[in-house]
Amino acid sequence: MSDKKSDRSAGSDGSAQSHAYRRLRPSGGYRELRSFQVTTVIYDATVSFCDRFVDRRSRTCDQMVQAARSGRQNIAEGSRAAATSSQTELRLVNVARASLDELLLDFEDFLRQRRFCQWGKDDAEARAVRAVGARRYPTDRSDPTDPSGHRRKYSRWLDSKDPALVANAIICLIHQANYLLDRQIAALEKGFIEAGGYSEQLAAARLRRRGLQKQDRSDFIVSPDCAACGKEMVLRVARKGAQAGSQFWGCSGYPECKGTRPVERSDGSV
């Protein structure tokens, strides 16, 4: 079995060096998202539907195709943007959700204006379409990220010559995608609240790194004894005066003992 293609960014030369840096936040992997898989079916089905049942010269045809494309592409773009901006990711996924709502209205208008019946939530056909997405067979070894394979599961409805049957099936798929995106948006919002955005995580990582560096340096520093009282001295930072901001040794017995001494550098200078 061949390896699945990765959606993560790689270096242009494909060398191991391009993978040496591990990103603070993961990105890509959108082909594994159920929401992306469903919206891919919706996009392909909408293009086919418009070719067969909608006047290609009409503005509605272009708008439906663009809305279906936006619903899919913004999921992918948001996943890519996750590495550097959780806000951008959240905004793009919301754009995808809004685009699908626009497409949903277009299909509902198509049925209503032609006096076709729209399926109810509990109609047998609607339940059958939903069941396809919920099915998971243990013996199924097909690649779930394969768009053509995923679409074939719905071919009974999407390849029909009856425009009402096709439109209703796509409406069911849009409802599925909207449900998945609502869950995805809720998870992104929760993650942003709990872990912060990229800038907050970057700042926290920097502070952790600086703390480790300071700890490493302190392991090699031996605290001197105070010449005045003999107690161990601690590193302090001058807050005012000509030496403001510089480090010095201060007696741990302060304020009873005000003994100080300069910090010597590794070369012996003060």
VENWO-V298022 format. One line per field, one symbol per residue. ss: DSSP state (@ for helix, = for strand, . for the rest). phi: phi as a letter, one per 30 degrees, with the letter a starting at -180 (. if undefined). burial: # if it has 24 or more other C-alpha atoms within 12 Angstrom, else .. Layout:
BEGIN
ss->???
phi->???
burial->???
END
This chain:
BEGIN
ss->...............@@@@..........@@@.@@@@@@@@@@@@@@@@@@@@.....@@@@@@@@@@@@@@@@@@@@@@@....@@@@@@@@@@@@@@@@@@@@@@@@@@@@..........@@@@@@@@@@@............@@@@@@..@@@@....@@@@@@@@@@@@@@@@@@@@@@@@@@@@@@@@@..@@@@@@@@@@@@@@@@@@@@@......=......======.........=====........===........
phi->.dddddcddbddciddddcdccddbdbiidddddddddddddddddeddddcbbedddddedddddddddeddddddddddedbadddeddddddedddddddedddddedddchddcddecdedddddddddddbcdddcddddddddddedcdecdcdddddddddddedddddddddddddddddddddddcidddddddddddddddddddddddcccddcdddbiddcbdbbdcaidcejcdadbdddecdccdbaddddddjdc
burial->.......#................#.########################..##.....##.#####################.########################.##......##.....##..##.##..........##.#..##.##..###...################.##..##..#........##..#.....................##........###............#####......#####.......
END
